[in-house]
Amino acid sequence: KARGLSDVWRKLVDPWLRDEAPKAHRASSKVVPGPPQSPKEEAQIWERLNNLLERLPLTNSSRGSVKGPSVCAGMAANRLTAAPVITQWTKEQAAQVREVNYLLRSLPQWPPGFTWTSLQLARNSVVHPHRDGNNLGPSVAVATGPFTGGELVVDGCPLQPRHRVTPFNGHLVHEVKPYDGL
């Protein structure tokens, strides 16, 4: 199963998630390619990531565990065949998905060599306790924006992913607590 998934990754997902600057960044002086060299550059990455996520067209999630606007970007299982496919939303928002990936990989705390096939993007959402069923490895949580609360609780352990890269095991029960702010 893993071998088939890596073949799918090379053919379908890798072109969407390449670790290269999107065209918008090539001419931009706001974000420096690669890991930031100063706290100011890192703050610019967080600000740009937050602004990008605020503008993404999200709708209320169809996932029972997520209450609020959310979408799965990247690869998901086809509901009829269970075959891995690039989501339609990802195709429609390809430039923004590439930019999110580029910005995440630009964060200095990003785990070296960490890759993924999908991103669960949520805005102003509460996530009820659940386990991720399709993960083949670790998960990473990242949160942006002006809010308090919103802790990620993994197997009873509260974590605060706001402006932090927070690796965790998605096979363990996890949730996002209520928050105040945007």
C-alpha positions in Angstrom: 0.0 0.0 0.0 2.8 2.5 0.9 4.6 1.8 -2.4 1.4 2.6 -4.4 0.9 5.7 -2.4 4.5 6.9 -3.1 3.9 6.3 -6.8 0.7 8.4 -6.6 2.7 11.1 -4.7 5.3 11.4 -7.4 2.7 11.6 -10.2 -0.1 13.7 -8.6 0.9 15.4 -5.5 4.6 16.4 -5.8 3.9 18.8 -8.7 1.4 20.6 -6.5 3.6 20.8 -3.4 7.1 21.5 -4.8 9.4 23.3 -2.5 10.0 26.2 -4.8 8.8 29.8 -4.6 5.5 30.5 -6.3 5.6 33.1 -9.0 4.1 35.7 -6.6 7.2 35.3 -4.4 9.8 35.4 -7.2 9.2 39.1 -7.7 8.3 39.9 -4.1 10.6 41.4 -1.6 8.2 40.8 1.3 9.2 37.1 1.9 12.8 35.9 1.6 13.1 32.5 0.0 14.3 29.8 2.3 14.5 30.0 6.1 14.3 33.5 7.5 17.5 35.1 8.7 15.9 37.3 11.4 12.9 37.5 13.7 11.5 40.3 11.4 11.6 38.0 8.4 10.0 35.2 10.3 7.2 37.7 11.5 6.7 38.6 7.8 6.2 34.9 6.9 3.6 34.5 9.7 1.8 37.7 8.6 1.8 36.6 4.9 0.6 33.2 5.9 -2.2 34.6 8.0 -3.3 37.1 5.3 -3.3 34.3 2.7 -5.4 32.0 4.9 -7.9 34.8 5.7 -8.5 35.2 1.9 -9.0 31.5 1.0 -12.6 30.6 0.0 -13.5 28.1 2.7 -17.0 26.7 3.3 -18.4 25.0 6.3 -16.8 21.6 6.6 -18.6 18.4 5.7 -16.4 16.6 8.3 -18.3 15.9 11.4 -15.4 16.7 13.7 -14.9 20.3 12.3 -17.3 23.0 13.1 -16.7 26.0 10.9 -15.0 26.9 7.5 -12.5 24.2 6.5 -11.2 22.4 3.5 -8.8 19.5 2.7 -6.2 20.8 0.3 -4.0 18.4 -1.6 -4.8 14.7 -1.9 -7.9 13.0 -0.5 -9.6 9.6 -1.0 -12.3 9.5 -3.7 -15.6 8.9 -1.9 -16.7 6.2 -4.3 -13.5 4.3 -5.1 -11.2 5.3 -2.2 -8.5 6.0 -4.8 -6.2 9.0 -4.0 -7.0 12.1 -6.0 -6.2 15.8 -6.0 -9.2 17.6 -4.6 -11.1 19.9 -6.9 -10.6 22.8 -4.5 -6.9 22.3 -4.7 -7.0 22.5 -8.5 -9.1 25.7 -8.3 -6.8 27.3 -5.7 -3.5 25.9 -7.0 -1.5 29.1 -6.7 -2.7 29.7 -3.2 -2.0 26.0 -2.1 1.6 26.3 -3.5 2.1 29.6 -1.6 0.9 28.1 1.6 3.3 25.2 1.1 6.1 27.5 0.3 5.5 29.7 3.4 5.2 26.7 5.7 8.5 25.3 4.5 10.1 28.7 5.0 9.4 28.6 8.7 12.6 28.0 10.7 10.9 25.4 13.0 9.7 23.3 10.1 10.8 19.7 10.6 13.6 18.9 8.0 12.3 16.5 5.3 8.7 16.6 6.5 6.3 16.1 3.6 2.6 15.7 3.4 -0.1 14.8 0.9 -2.9 17.0 2.3 -3.5 20.1 4.4 -6.6 20.6 6.5 -7.1 24.3 6.3 -9.6 25.8 8.8 -10.6 29.3 9.8 -12.5 30.3 12.9 -13.2 26.6 13.5 -13.5 24.3 16.5 -12.4 20.8 16.0 -14.1 18.1 18.1 -12.2 15.0 19.4 -11.3 12.6 16.6 -8.5 10.5 15.2 -7.0 10.9 11.7 -7.7 7.7 9.9 -5.7 8.1 6.7 -2.4 9.4 8.0 0.7 7.4 7.2 3.0 9.4 9.5 3.1 12.3 11.8 1.0 15.5 11.6 1.9 19.1 12.1 -0.4 21.9 13.4 0.2 25.6 12.7 -2.1 28.4 13.8 -2.0 32.1 12.8 -4.0 35.2 13.7 -5.0 37.3 16.7 -6.7 34.9 19.1 -6.4 33.4 22.6 -7.3 29.9 23.6 -7.6 27.5 20.6 -5.3 24.9 22.2 -4.6 21.7 20.3 -5.2 18.9 22.8 -3.5 15.6 21.8 -4.3 12.6 24.0 -5.1 15.0 26.9 -2.0 17.1 26.5 -2.7 20.8 25.6 -0.4 22.4 23.0 -0.4 25.9 21.7 0.4 26.0 17.9 -0.1 29.7 17.5 2.9 31.0 15.5 4.6 27.6 16.2 5.2 24.5 14.2 3.7 21.7 16.4 4.3 18.1 15.4 1.9 15.5 16.8 0.6 12.0 16.3 -2.8 12.4 14.4 -3.7 8.8 15.2 -4.1 9.8 18.9 -7.4 11.5 19.9 -7.0 15.3 19.3 -9.1 18.4 19.2 -8.9 22.2 19.0 -10.5 23.9 22.0 -12.7 27.0 21.6 -10.9 30.4 21.2 -11.5 34.1 21.5 -10.6 36.4 18.5 -10.5 35.9 14.8 
